Amino acid sequence: MYCVIDIGSNTIRLVVYRVENNTIKPMLNKKYSVIPHCYSQCVEHRAFQ
């Protein structure tokens, strides 16, 4: 099995593959949206000013 983790500016993707008979078969493909910690703190700070 092989795994690829792609960390973008506001998403993280995890893809797991299996290689059988020279063929790549995806087993898992998950994408998560994230808010960077610094960004969320800055937004909260501005909201209370």
PDB file as gemmi writes it, atoms N, CA and C in Angstrom:
CRYST1    1.000    1.000    1.000  90.00  90.00  90.00 P 1                      
ATOM      1  N   MET A   1       0.837  -1.182   0.000  1.00  0.00           N  
ATOM      2  CA  MET A   1       0.000   0.000   0.000  1.00  0.00           C  
ATOM      3  C   MET A   1       0.879   1.242   0.000  1.00  0.00           C  
ATOM      4  N   TYR A   2       0.343   2.279  -0.605  1.00  0.00           N  
ATOM      5  CA  TYR A   2       1.019   3.566  -0.672  1.00  0.00           C  
ATOM      6  C   TYR A   2       0.051   4.645  -0.224  1.00  0.00           C  
ATOM      7  N   CYS A   3       0.599   5.710   0.293  1.00  0.00           N  
ATOM      8  CA  CYS A   3      -0.229   6.788   0.824  1.00  0.00           C  
ATOM      9  C   CYS A   3       0.294   8.126   0.327  1.00  0.00           C  
ATOM     10  N   VAL A   4      -0.615   9.038   0.021  1.00  0.00           N  
ATOM     11  CA  VAL A   4      -0.271  10.407  -0.346  1.00  0.00           C  
ATOM     12  C   VAL A   4      -1.043  11.338   0.578  1.00  0.00           C  
ATOM     13  N   ILE A   5      -0.337  12.278   1.196  1.00  0.00           N  
ATOM     14  CA  ILE A   5      -0.976  13.298   2.028  1.00  0.00           C  
ATOM     15  C   ILE A   5      -0.681  14.647   1.389  1.00  0.00           C  
ATOM     16  N   ASP A   6      -1.725  15.363   1.027  1.00  0.00           N  
ATOM     17  CA  ASP A   6      -1.599  16.678   0.395  1.00  0.00           C  
ATOM     18  C   ASP A   6      -2.110  17.724   1.374  1.00  0.00           C  
ATOM     19  N   ILE A   7      -1.210  18.588   1.828  1.00  0.00           N  
ATOM     20  CA  ILE A   7      -1.581  19.647   2.768  1.00  0.00           C  
ATOM     21  C   ILE A   7      -1.626  20.957   2.001  1.00  0.00           C  
ATOM     22  N   GLY A   8      -2.827  21.473   1.802  1.00  0.00           N  
ATOM     23  CA  GLY A   8      -3.010  22.736   1.105  1.00  0.00           C  
ATOM     24  C   GLY A   8      -3.213  23.871   2.092  1.00  0.00           C  
ATOM     25  N   SER A   9      -3.598  25.026   1.589  1.00  0.00           N  
ATOM     26  CA  SER A   9      -3.774  26.192   2.456  1.00  0.00           C  
ATOM     27  C   SER A   9      -5.012  26.069   3.340  1.00  0.00           C  
ATOM     28  N   ASN A  10      -6.043  25.391   2.877  1.00  0.00           N  
ATOM     29  CA  ASN A  10      -7.238  25.221   3.716  1.00  0.00           C  
ATOM     30  C   ASN A  10      -7.877  23.837   3.578  1.00  0.00           C  
ATOM     31  N   THR A  11      -7.144  22.874   2.997  1.00  0.00           N  
ATOM     32  CA  THR A  11      -7.630  21.498   2.903  1.00  0.00           C  
ATOM     33  C   THR A  11      -6.481  20.521   3.148  1.00  0.00           C  
ATOM     34  N   ILE A  12      -6.846  19.339   3.599  1.00  0.00           N  
ATOM     35  CA  ILE A  12      -5.906  18.227   3.727  1.00  0.00           C  
ATOM     36  C   ILE A  12      -6.558  17.032   3.052  1.00  0.00           C  
ATOM     37  N   ARG A  13      -5.808  16.361   2.175  1.00  0.00           N  
ATOM     38  CA  ARG A  13      -6.339  15.192   1.469  1.00  0.00           C  
ATOM     39  C   ARG A  13      -5.453  13.997   1.776  1.00  0.00           C  
ATOM     40  N   LEU A  14      -6.096  12.868   2.033  1.00  0.00           N  
ATOM     41  CA  LEU A  14      -5.410  11.607   2.266  1.00  0.00           C  
ATOM     42  C   LEU A  14      -5.887  10.608   1.227  1.00  0.00           C  
ATOM     43  N   VAL A  15      -4.943  10.032   0.485  1.00  0.00           N  
ATOM     44  CA  VAL A  15      -5.282   9.037  -0.527  1.00  0.00           C  
ATOM     45  C   VAL A  15      -4.413   7.802  -0.279  1.00  0.00           C  
ATOM     46  N   VAL A  16      -5.054   6.631  -0.225  1.00  0.00           N  
ATOM     47  CA  VAL A  16      -4.344   5.371  -0.032  1.00  0.00           C  
ATOM     48  C   VAL A  16      -4.574   4.504  -1.267  1.00  0.00           C  
ATOM     49  N   TYR A  17      -3.478   3.973  -1.809  1.00  0.00           N  
ATOM     50  CA  TYR A  17      -3.525   3.151  -3.020  1.00  0.00           C  
ATOM     51  C   TYR A  17      -2.956   1.768  -2.741  1.00  0.00           C  
ATOM     52  N   ARG A  18      -3.406   0.808  -3.540  1.00  0.00           N  
ATOM     53  CA  ARG A  18      -2.816  -0.524  -3.533  1.00  0.00           C  
ATOM     54  C   ARG A  18      -2.417  -0.827  -4.970  1.00  0.00           C  
ATOM     55  N   VAL A  19      -1.260  -1.449  -5.134  1.00  0.00           N  
ATOM     56  CA  VAL A  19      -0.797  -1.815  -6.471  1.00  0.00           C  
ATOM     57  C   VAL A  19      -0.960  -3.323  -6.631  1.00  0.00           C  
ATOM     58  N   GLU A  20      -1.744  -3.709  -7.636  1.00  0.00           N  
ATOM     59  CA  GLU A  20      -1.964  -5.120  -7.954  1.00  0.00           C  
ATOM     60  C   GLU A  20      -1.793  -5.326  -9.450  1.00  0.00           C  
ATOM     61  N   ASN A  21      -0.941  -6.251  -9.822  1.00  0.00           N  
ATOM     62  CA  ASN A  21      -0.724  -6.572 -11.247  1.00  0.00           C  
ATOM     63  C   ASN A  21      -0.428  -5.318 -12.070  1.00  0.00           C  
ATOM     64  N   ASN A  22       0.461  -4.473 -11.569  1.00  0.00           N  
ATOM     65  CA  ASN A  22       0.850  -3.221 -12.233  1.00  0.00           C  
ATOM     66  C   ASN A  22      -0.317  -2.260 -12.432  1.00  0.00           C  
ATOM     67  N   THR A  23      -1.355  -2.396 -11.608  1.00  0.00           N  
ATOM     68  CA  THR A  23      -2.504  -1.502 -11.665  1.00  0.00           C  
ATOM     69  C   THR A  23      -2.652  -0.801 -10.319  1.00  0.00           C  
ATOM     70  N   ILE A  24      -2.833   0.505 -10.351  1.00  0.00           N  
ATOM     71  CA  ILE A  24      -3.020   1.285  -9.125  1.00  0.00           C  
ATOM     72  C   ILE A  24      -4.501   1.329  -8.805  1.00  0.00           C  
ATOM     73  N   LYS A  25      -4.847   0.866  -7.603  1.00  0.00           N  
ATOM     74  CA  LYS A  25      -6.251   0.848  -7.191  1.00  0.00           C  
ATOM     75  C   LYS A  25      -6.421   1.726  -5.954  1.00  0.00           C  
ATOM     76  N   PRO A  26      -7.214   2.793  -6.059  1.00  0.00           N  
ATOM     77  CA  PRO A  26      -7.450   3.634  -4.885  1.00  0.00           C  
ATOM     78  C   PRO A  26      -8.307   2.897  -3.854  1.00  0.00           C  
ATOM     79  N   MET A  27      -7.906   2.983  -2.607  1.00  0.00           N  
ATOM     80  CA  MET A  27      -8.649   2.334  -1.532  1.00  0.00           C  
ATOM     81  C   MET A  27      -9.353   3.351  -0.647  1.00  0.00           C  
ATOM     82  N   LEU A  28      -8.766   4.536  -0.519  1.00  0.00           N  
ATOM     83  CA  LEU A  28      -9.328   5.570   0.335  1.00  0.00           C  
ATOM     84  C   LEU A  28      -8.980   6.917  -0.259  1.00  0.00           C  
ATOM     85  N   ASN A  29      -9.944   7.826  -0.282  1.00  0.00           N  
ATOM     86  CA  ASN A  29      -9.715   9.170  -0.785  1.00  0.00           C  
ATOM     87  C   ASN A  29     -10.566  10.122   0.056  1.00  0.00           C  
ATOM     88  N   LYS A  30      -9.935  10.764   1.028  1.00  0.00           N  
ATOM     89  CA  LYS A  30     -10.654  11.657   1.949  1.00  0.00           C  
ATOM     90  C   LYS A  30     -10.091  13.064   1.847  1.00  0.00           C  
ATOM     91  N   LYS A  31     -10.997  14.034   1.867  1.00  0.00           N  
ATOM     92  CA  LYS A  31     -10.599  15.436   1.827  1.00  0.00           C  
ATOM     93  C   LYS A  31     -11.264  16.147   2.997  1.00  0.00           C  
ATOM     94  N   TYR A  32     -10.470  16.903   3.750  1.00  0.00           N  
ATOM     95  CA  TYR A  32     -10.966  17.615   4.914  1.00  0.00           C  
ATOM     96  C   TYR A  32     -10.701  19.106   4.751  1.00  0.00           C  
ATOM     97  N   SER A  33     -11.687  19.912   5.051  1.00  0.00           N  
ATOM     98  CA  SER A  33     -11.495  21.365   5.059  1.00  0.00           C  
ATOM     99  C   SER A  33     -11.023  21.769   6.450  1.00  0.00           C  
ATOM    100  N   VAL A  34     -10.049  22.660   6.483  1.00  0.00           N  
ATOM    101  CA  VAL A  34      -9.502  23.111   7.764  1.00  0.00           C  
ATOM    102  C   VAL A  34      -9.387  24.627   7.755  1.00  0.00           C  
ATOM    103  N   ILE A  35      -9.416  25.210   8.938  1.00  0.00           N  
ATOM    104  CA  ILE A  35      -9.180  26.646   9.095  1.00  0.00           C  
ATOM    105  C   ILE A  35      -7.868  26.791   9.855  1.00  0.00           C  
ATOM    106  N   PRO A  36      -6.882  27.431   9.265  1.00  0.00           N  
ATOM    107  CA  PRO A  36      -5.613  27.602   9.976  1.00  0.00           C  
ATOM    108  C   PRO A  36      -5.828  28.281  11.330  1.00  0.00           C  
ATOM    109  N   HIS A  37      -5.112  27.843  12.336  1.00  0.00           N  
ATOM    110  CA  HIS A  37      -5.256  28.349  13.697  1.00  0.00           C  
ATOM    111  C   HIS A  37      -5.046  29.865  13.758  1.00  0.00           C  
ATOM    112  N   CYS A  38      -4.042  30.358  13.090  1.00  0.00           N  
ATOM    113  CA  CYS A  38      -3.756  31.803  13.109  1.00  0.00           C  
ATOM    114  C   CYS A  38      -4.925  32.577  12.512  1.00  0.00           C  
ATOM    115  N   TYR A  39      -5.494  32.078  11.421  1.00  0.00           N  
ATOM    116  CA  TYR A  39      -6.610  32.763  10.774  1.00  0.00           C  
ATOM    117  C   TYR A  39      -7.809  32.848  11.715  1.00  0.00           C  
ATOM    118  N   SER A  40      -8.129  31.753  12.392  1.00  0.00           N  
ATOM    119  CA  SER A  40      -9.291  31.767  13.283  1.00  0.00           C  
ATOM    120  C   SER A  40      -9.060  32.711  14.459  1.00  0.00           C  
ATOM    121  N   GLN A  41      -7.828  32.790  14.966  1.00  0.00           N  
ATOM    122  CA  GLN A  41      -7.538  33.719  16.062  1.00  0.00           C  
ATOM    123  C   GLN A  41      -7.660  35.166  15.589  1.00  0.00           C  
ATOM    124  N   CYS A  42      -7.183  35.462  14.395  1.00  0.00           N  
ATOM    125  CA  CYS A  42      -7.256  36.825  13.870  1.00  0.00           C  
ATOM    126  C   CYS A  42      -8.708  37.258  13.681  1.00  0.00           C  
ATOM    127  N   VAL A  43      -9.546  36.357  13.192  1.00  0.00           N  
ATOM    128  CA  VAL A  43     -10.966  36.676  12.981  1.00  0.00           C  
ATOM    129  C   VAL A  43     -11.641  36.922  14.326  1.00  0.00           C  
ATOM    130  N   GLU A  44     -11.367  36.077  15.332  1.00  0.00           N  
ATOM    131  CA  GLU A  44     -11.945  36.269  16.659  1.00  0.00           C  
ATOM    132  C   GLU A  44     -11.493  37.585  17.268  1.00  0.00           C  
ATOM    133  N   HIS A  45     -10.239  37.916  17.096  1.00  0.00           N  
ATOM    134  CA  HIS A  45      -9.695  39.146  17.652  1.00  0.00           C  
ATOM    135  C   HIS A  45     -10.384  40.375  17.050  1.00  0.00           C  
ATOM    136  N   ARG A  46     -10.576  40.376  15.739  1.00  0.00           N  
ATOM    137  CA  ARG A  46     -11.235  41.507  15.075  1.00  0.00           C  
ATOM    138  C   ARG A  46     -12.696  41.614  15.474  1.00  0.00           C  
ATOM    139  N   ALA A  47     -13.346  40.490  15.738  1.00  0.00           N  
ATOM    140  CA  ALA A  47     -14.763  40.494  16.083  1.00  0.00           C  
ATOM    141  C   ALA A  47     -15.021  41.186  17.421  1.00  0.00           C  
ATOM    142  N   PHE A  48     -14.041  41.136  18.315  1.00  0.00           N  
ATOM    143  CA  PHE A  48     -14.228  41.715  19.654  1.00  0.00           C  
ATOM    144  C   PHE A  48     -13.650  43.121  19.786  1.00  0.00           C  
ATOM    145  N   GLN A  49     -13.159  43.689  18.716  1.00  0.00           N  
ATOM    146  CA  GLN A  49     -12.622  45.057  18.789  1.00  0.00           C  
ATOM    147  C   GLN A  49     -13.709  46.077  18.548  1.00  0.00           C  
TER     148      GLN A  49                                                      
END                                                                             
